[in-house]
Amino acid sequence: MPKTEPRAPAAHEAYDVRALVLQGGGALGAYQAGVYEGLNEAGILLTELAGISIGALNVAIIAGNPIDKGVERLHQFWDLICQPYVGPGTNALLEQSLFQVNDMARQFLGAMHAGSALFLGQKGFFHPRFPPATLSATLDPTCVGHYDTRPLKETLEALCDFDRINDGGVHVSVGAVNVRTGNFTYFDNRKIRLAPEHFMASGALPPAFPAIEIDGEYYWDGGLVSNTPLAKVLQQRPERDTLVFQVDLWSARGPAPRNMSEIGDRVQDIRYSSRTRFVTEEMRAHRKMQRLLREVLNQVPPEARQANAACRQAEEIACSARSNVIHLIYRDKPYEQHFRDFQFGPATMREHWATGLQDIRNTLAHPHYLAVPDNSAGFITHDVHRDEIESSMG
């Protein structure tokens, strides 16, 4: 038999950690599902998943299923929650036909589905609370919200294997806010066993959704404090060479509003983008300082480092690990309005998904993006959209 040549390692395999970091953004989260499909298609095996809000729900589906079932389960999840809680949804063929007409038709469909979410809820996700919480003077904190999210618990239990989430070998963490203390908390499967409530807590955005009780404490959506878990991934100890695919649903950059309706859109982008690039630049500066500190410590004899208290403390900070952050930031479509995060229309969902899939394919078409950084900071970022803009500007 002919001798089989050994497979050359793929570029992403040079990293100890390959993480997918998912931001919050409600109905826009289908974009993240498309990105995951592209990573799966490219054979990139992830070692870590971190999410907030809708990103946490996508993380639950991905981590709670075998690799060959993840995309299928994501489709099941999104097909389910993009239907009204009660009654039949719109005819799929008719909606897709209307969606292709023009932006005015897309805006009409978007407004219709946003209204449906407000008044009817979404199947397998949430429904209006009855009687309304506003009619009661005092309620259990888990009932104080416009909607009841108990259907989401049933959906997660049906689509996710929580033993796999906790024991499957992938590091999983989701962010939430402690209502009592106001402190940001990460639920981490390396520290506790994760259950549906931990993922629901990450997406419990008030006043729409009630707080989720976990071990006697109440939690809200992590996006109230930070909508991106990038720092959680990059600040772990011991630090290791890390490749991060950061998928954001809100763009911090954008034009000044030209009319009143655009103000709401821009406010949402700024509020929920969590200054992604600012945080990334902060992490770059932090990593450069760590590497410089490591170089300095390497000039000190080991016995002197051990004897000196300052050196021992510096050893806890110093690091020579390298980080590559690949940004995928959803770009709003011209027809999308301020309700885009709760506009769960099937046609729009499919377009978000397809956009995410195309963006990650375009990103991976640049093999050098995956190269381990060799600059002084040991840190590099890539954004195919930003590179395209800079290229077009010459």
C-alpha positions as CSV (number, residue, x, y, z in Angstrom):
1,M,0.0,0.0,0.0
2,P,1.2,3.5,-0.7
3,K,2.6,5.3,2.2
4,T,0.3,8.0,3.6
5,E,1.9,11.3,4.2
6,P,1.2,12.8,7.6
7,R,-1.3,15.7,7.6
8,A,0.2,19.1,8.0
9,P,-1.2,20.8,11.1
10,A,-3.7,23.5,10.3
11,A,-2.8,27.1,11.4
12,H,-5.4,27.2,14.2
13,E,-3.9,24.1,15.8
14,A,-0.8,26.1,16.8
15,Y,-2.9,27.7,19.6
16,D,-3.5,26.1,23.0
17,V,-6.9,27.8,23.3
18,R,-9.4,28.3,20.4
19,A,-12.3,30.3,21.8
20,L,-15.6,31.5,20.4
21,V,-16.8,34.6,22.2
22,L,-20.5,35.6,21.7
23,Q,-22.0,38.9,22.6
24,G,-25.7,39.7,23.4
25,G,-28.2,41.0,20.9
26,G,-31.4,39.1,20.9
27,A,-32.8,38.2,17.5
28,L,-29.5,39.2,15.9
29,G,-27.9,36.1,17.5
30,A,-28.7,34.1,14.4
31,Y,-25.6,35.8,12.9
32,Q,-23.5,34.0,15.6
33,A,-25.1,30.7,14.6
34,G,-24.0,31.3,11.0
35,V,-20.4,32.0,12.2
36,Y,-20.4,28.8,14.1
37,E,-21.5,26.8,11.1
38,G,-18.6,28.3,9.1
39,L,-16.1,27.4,11.8
40,N,-17.5,23.9,12.0
41,E,-17.4,23.7,8.2
42,A,-13.7,24.7,8.3
43,G,-12.9,22.0,10.8
44,I,-11.9,24.4,13.6
45,L,-12.3,22.6,16.9
46,L,-13.1,25.0,19.7
47,T,-11.7,24.4,23.2
48,E,-13.6,27.3,24.9
49,L,-17.0,28.9,24.6
50,A,-18.0,32.2,26.4
51,G,-21.3,34.0,26.0
52,I,-23.6,36.7,27.3
53,S,-27.4,37.0,26.8
54,I,-28.4,35.4,23.4
55,G,-24.7,34.5,23.0
56,A,-25.0,32.4,26.2
57,L,-28.1,30.6,24.7
58,N,-26.1,29.8,21.5
59,V,-23.2,28.6,23.7
60,A,-25.6,26.2,25.5
61,I,-26.8,24.7,22.2
62,I,-23.2,24.3,20.8
63,A,-21.7,22.9,24.0
64,G,-24.6,20.7,24.7
65,N,-24.4,18.7,21.5
66,P,-21.8,16.6,19.6
67,I,-19.9,18.5,17.0
68,D,-21.7,16.8,14.2
69,K,-25.1,17.8,15.7
70,G,-24.4,21.4,16.8
71,V,-25.5,23.1,13.6
72,E,-28.6,21.0,13.3
73,R,-29.6,21.8,16.9
74,L,-28.9,25.5,16.3
75,H,-31.3,25.4,13.4
76,Q,-33.9,23.7,15.5
77,F,-33.5,26.3,18.2
78,W,-33.8,29.3,15.9
79,D,-36.6,27.8,13.8
80,L,-38.5,27.3,17.1
81,I,-38.0,30.7,18.7
82,C,-38.7,32.5,15.5
83,Q,-42.4,31.5,15.7
84,P,-45.1,33.3,17.6
85,Y,-45.8,31.8,21.0
86,V,-49.5,31.2,20.0
87,G,-51.1,30.7,16.7
88,P,-49.6,29.8,13.3
89,G,-46.6,31.7,12.0
90,T,-46.6,33.4,8.6
91,N,-46.5,31.2,5.5
92,A,-42.8,30.6,4.9
93,L,-43.0,30.9,1.1
94,L,-45.1,34.1,1.3
95,E,-42.8,35.7,3.8
96,Q,-39.7,34.9,1.9
97,S,-41.3,36.3,-1.3
98,L,-42.3,39.5,0.5
99,F,-38.8,39.7,2.0
100,Q,-37.2,39.8,-1.4
101,V,-39.4,42.6,-2.8
102,N,-37.6,45.7,-1.4
103,D,-36.5,47.4,1.9
104,M,-40.0,48.8,2.5
105,A,-41.5,45.3,2.5
106,R,-38.7,44.1,4.8
107,Q,-39.4,47.0,7.2
108,F,-43.1,46.1,7.2
109,L,-42.3,42.4,8.0
110,G,-39.8,43.5,10.7
111,A,-42.4,45.7,12.4
112,M,-45.0,42.9,12.2
113,H,-42.7,40.4,13.8
114,A,-41.5,42.8,16.5
115,G,-45.2,43.5,17.3
116,S,-45.9,39.8,17.5
117,A,-43.0,39.4,19.9
118,L,-44.3,42.2,22.1
119,F,-47.9,41.0,22.3
120,L,-47.7,37.2,21.8
121,G,-44.1,36.3,22.7
122,Q,-41.9,33.7,21.0
123,K,-42.5,30.0,21.0
124,G,-40.0,28.0,23.2
125,F,-38.7,31.3,24.6
126,F,-41.1,33.7,26.4
127,H,-44.7,34.8,26.6
128,P,-46.5,37.8,28.2
129,R,-47.1,37.3,31.9
130,F,-50.8,37.1,33.0
131,P,-51.8,38.8,35.0
132,P,-49.2,41.5,34.2
133,A,-46.6,42.1,36.8
134,T,-47.5,45.8,36.8
135,L,-50.8,45.0,38.4
136,S,-49.2,43.5,41.5
137,A,-47.6,45.5,44.2
138,T,-45.3,42.8,45.5
139,L,-44.1,39.7,43.7
140,D,-41.4,37.1,43.9
141,P,-38.4,38.6,42.1
142,T,-38.6,35.7,39.6
143,C,-42.0,37.0,38.5
144,V,-41.2,40.7,38.2
145,G,-41.0,41.1,34.4
146,H,-43.3,41.7,31.5
147,Y,-42.7,38.1,30.2
148,D,-42.5,34.6,31.5
149,T,-39.3,32.8,30.4
150,R,-40.2,29.3,31.7
151,P,-40.6,28.0,28.1
152,L,-36.9,28.7,27.5
153,K,-36.0,26.3,30.3
154,E,-38.0,23.5,28.6
155,T,-36.3,24.4,25.2
156,L,-32.8,24.2,26.7
157,E,-33.6,20.9,28.4
158,A,-34.9,19.5,25.1
159,L,-32.0,20.6,22.9
160,C,-29.0,20.5,25.3
161,D,-27.3,17.6,27.1
162,F,-26.1,19.3,30.3
163,D,-23.9,16.4,31.2
164,R,-22.0,17.1,28.0
165,I,-21.9,20.8,28.8
166,N,-20.3,20.1,32.1
167,D,-18.2,17.0,31.3
168,G,-17.6,17.3,27.5
169,G,-14.1,18.8,27.7
170,V,-15.0,22.3,26.4
171,H,-14.5,25.2,28.7
172,V,-17.9,27.0,29.0
173,S,-18.6,30.3,30.8
174,V,-21.6,32.7,30.7
175,G,-21.9,36.1,32.2
176,A,-24.7,37.5,34.4
177,V,-25.2,40.3,37.0
178,N,-26.0,39.7,40.6
179,V,-29.1,41.9,41.2
180,R,-28.4,42.4,44.9
181,T,-24.7,43.4,44.7
182,G,-24.6,44.7,41.1
183,N,-21.4,42.7,40.5
184,F,-20.7,40.9,37.3
185,T,-20.5,37.1,37.6
186,Y,-19.3,34.4,35.3
187,F,-20.8,30.9,35.7
188,D,-18.0,28.6,34.7
189,N,-18.2,24.8,34.1
190,R,-14.7,24.5,35.6
191,K,-16.0,25.8,38.9
192,I,-19.6,24.7,39.1
193,R,-22.1,22.4,37.3
194,L,-24.0,24.5,34.8
195,A,-27.8,24.1,34.5
196,P,-30.5,25.8,32.3
197,E,-30.9,28.5,34.9
198,H,-27.3,29.7,34.5
199,F,-27.9,30.4,30.8
200,M,-31.3,31.9,31.4
201,A,-29.8,34.2,34.0
202,S,-27.3,35.5,31.4
203,G,-30.2,36.5,29.1
204,A,-32.6,37.8,31.8
205,L,-32.8,41.4,30.5
206,P,-35.0,43.6,32.7
207,P,-37.7,44.8,32.6
208,A,-38.8,42.4,29.9
209,F,-37.5,39.3,31.6
210,P,-37.5,38.5,35.3
211,A,-34.5,37.7,37.4
212,I,-33.4,34.1,37.7
213,E,-32.8,32.7,41.1
214,I,-29.6,30.6,41.6
215,D,-28.6,29.4,45.1
216,G,-30.6,32.1,46.8
217,E,-29.3,35.0,44.7
218,Y,-31.0,36.7,41.7
219,Y,-29.4,37.4,38.4
220,W,-30.0,39.6,35.4
221,D,-28.6,39.8,31.9
222,G,-24.8,40.2,31.8
223,G,-25.1,42.8,29.1
224,L,-26.1,45.3,31.8
225,V,-22.5,45.5,32.8
226,S,-20.5,44.1,29.9
227,N,-21.8,42.7,26.7
228,T,-18.7,41.0,25.6
229,P,-16.8,38.2,27.5
230,L,-13.5,38.8,25.7
231,A,-11.6,39.8,28.9
232,K,-12.8,36.6,30.6
233,V,-11.0,34.5,28.0
234,L,-7.8,36.5,27.7
235,Q,-7.2,37.1,31.4
236,Q,-7.3,33.5,32.5
237,R,-4.3,32.0,34.3
238,P,-2.2,30.3,33.4
239,E,-2.3,32.3,30.1
240,R,-1.8,30.3,27.0
241,D,-1.5,31.1,23.2
242,T,-5.1,31.9,22.3
243,L,-7.1,32.3,19.1
244,V,-10.4,34.1,19.7
245,F,-13.3,34.4,17.3
246,Q,-15.2,37.3,18.8
247,V,-18.7,37.7,17.3
248,D,-20.3,41.0,18.1
249,L,-23.9,42.0,17.2
250,W,-23.6,45.7,17.7
251,S,-21.1,48.0,16.0
252,A,-19.5,50.8,18.0
253,R,-18.7,52.7,14.9
254,G,-21.5,54.3,12.8
255,P,-22.7,57.5,11.2
256,A,-24.4,60.3,13.1
257,P,-28.2,60.0,13.0
258,R,-30.0,62.0,10.3
259,N,-33.5,61.6,11.7
260,M,-35.3,60.8,14.9
261,S,-35.8,57.1,14.1
262,E,-32.0,56.6,13.6
263,I,-31.2,57.9,17.1
264,G,-32.7,54.8,18.7
265,D,-30.6,52.6,16.4
266,R,-27.4,54.5,17.2
267,V,-28.0,54.5,20.9
268,Q,-28.5,50.7,20.9
269,D,-25.2,50.2,19.0
270,I,-23.2,52.4,21.4
271,R,-24.8,51.0,24.5
272,Y,-24.5,47.3,23.7
273,S,-21.3,47.2,21.7
274,S,-19.4,47.5,25.0
275,R,-16.7,49.5,23.1
276,T,-15.4,46.2,21.6
277,R,-12.4,47.7,20.0
278,F,-11.5,49.8,23.1
279,V,-11.6,46.7,25.2
280,T,-9.5,44.9,22.6
281,E,-6.9,47.7,22.6
282,E,-6.8,47.6,26.4
283,M,-6.1,43.9,26.3
284,R,-3.4,44.5,23.7
285,A,-1.7,47.0,26.0
286,H,-2.1,44.7,29.0
287,R,-0.5,41.8,27.1
288,K,2.4,43.9,25.9
289,M,3.1,44.9,29.5
290,Q,3.0,41.3,30.6
291,R,5.5,40.3,27.9
292,L,7.9,43.1,28.7
293,L,7.7,42.1,32.4
294,R,8.5,38.6,31.4
295,E,11.5,39.7,29.5
296,V,12.8,41.8,32.4
297,L,12.3,38.9,34.9
298,N,14.2,36.6,32.5
299,Q,17.2,38.8,33.1
300,V,17.1,38.2,36.9
301,P,18.7,35.0,38.2
302,P,16.1,32.5,39.4
303,E,17.4,32.5,43.0
304,A,17.1,36.3,43.1
305,R,13.6,36.2,41.7
306,Q,12.6,33.7,44.4
307,A,14.1,35.7,47.2
308,N,12.6,39.0,46.2
309,A,8.9,39.6,47.1
310,A,8.4,42.1,44.2
311,C,9.8,39.6,41.7
312,R,7.5,36.9,43.1
313,Q,4.5,39.1,42.7
314,A,5.6,40.1,39.2
315,E,5.8,36.4,38.3
316,E,2.1,36.2,38.8
317,I,1.5,38.9,36.2
318,A,4.3,38.3,33.7
319,C,3.4,36.2,30.6
320,S,4.8,35.3,27.2
321,A,1.5,34.0,25.8
322,R,0.3,35.3,22.4
323,S,-3.2,36.2,21.4
324,N,-5.0,36.5,18.1
325,V,-8.4,38.1,18.2
326,I,-10.5,37.8,15.0
327,H,-13.5,40.2,15.0
328,L,-16.7,39.4,13.3
329,I,-19.1,42.3,13.8
330,Y,-22.6,42.3,12.4
331,R,-23.3,45.3,10.1
332,D,-26.9,46.5,10.2
333,K,-28.9,46.3,7.0
334,P,-30.4,49.5,5.7
335,Y,-34.0,48.4,6.4
336,E,-33.3,47.4,10.1
337,Q,-34.7,49.6,12.8
338,H,-34.5,50.0,16.6
339,F,-36.5,46.9,17.2
340,R,-34.1,44.6,15.3
341,D,-33.1,42.8,18.5
342,F,-36.6,41.5,19.2
343,Q,-37.7,41.1,15.5
344,F,-37.7,37.3,15.3
345,G,-39.0,37.0,11.8
346,P,-37.9,33.7,10.1
347,A,-36.8,35.4,6.9
348,T,-34.7,37.9,8.7
349,M,-33.3,35.2,10.9
350,R,-32.2,33.2,7.9
351,E,-30.5,36.4,6.4
352,H,-28.7,37.0,9.7
353,W,-27.5,33.4,9.7
354,A,-26.4,33.5,6.0
355,T,-24.5,36.8,6.7
356,G,-22.6,35.3,9.6
357,L,-21.7,32.2,7.5
358,Q,-20.5,34.4,4.6
359,D,-18.5,36.7,6.9
360,I,-16.6,33.8,8.5
361,R,-16.0,32.2,5.1
362,N,-14.6,35.6,3.9
363,T,-12.5,35.8,7.0
364,L,-11.0,32.3,6.7
365,A,-10.2,33.0,3.1
366,H,-7.3,35.0,4.5
367,P,-5.1,32.2,5.9
368,H,-2.6,34.7,7.4
369,Y,-5.3,35.9,9.8
370,L,-4.8,32.7,11.8
371,A,-1.0,33.0,12.1
372,V,0.4,33.2,15.6
373,P,1.5,36.9,16.2
374,D,5.2,37.5,16.3
375,N,5.1,41.3,17.2
376,S,6.4,42.8,20.4
377,A,3.0,42.8,22.0
378,G,2.3,39.2,21.2
379,F,-1.2,40.4,20.3
380,I,-2.9,40.9,17.0
381,T,-6.5,41.6,15.7
382,H,-8.2,41.1,12.4
383,D,-11.5,42.3,11.1
384,V,-12.3,41.5,7.5
385,H,-14.8,44.4,7.2
386,R,-12.3,46.9,8.6
387,D,-9.6,45.6,6.3
388,E,-11.9,45.9,3.3
389,I,-12.7,49.5,4.2
390,E,-9.1,50.5,4.7
391,S,-8.2,48.8,1.4
392,S,-10.9,50.7,-0.5
393,M,-9.6,54.0,1.0
394,G,-6.1,53.2,-0.3
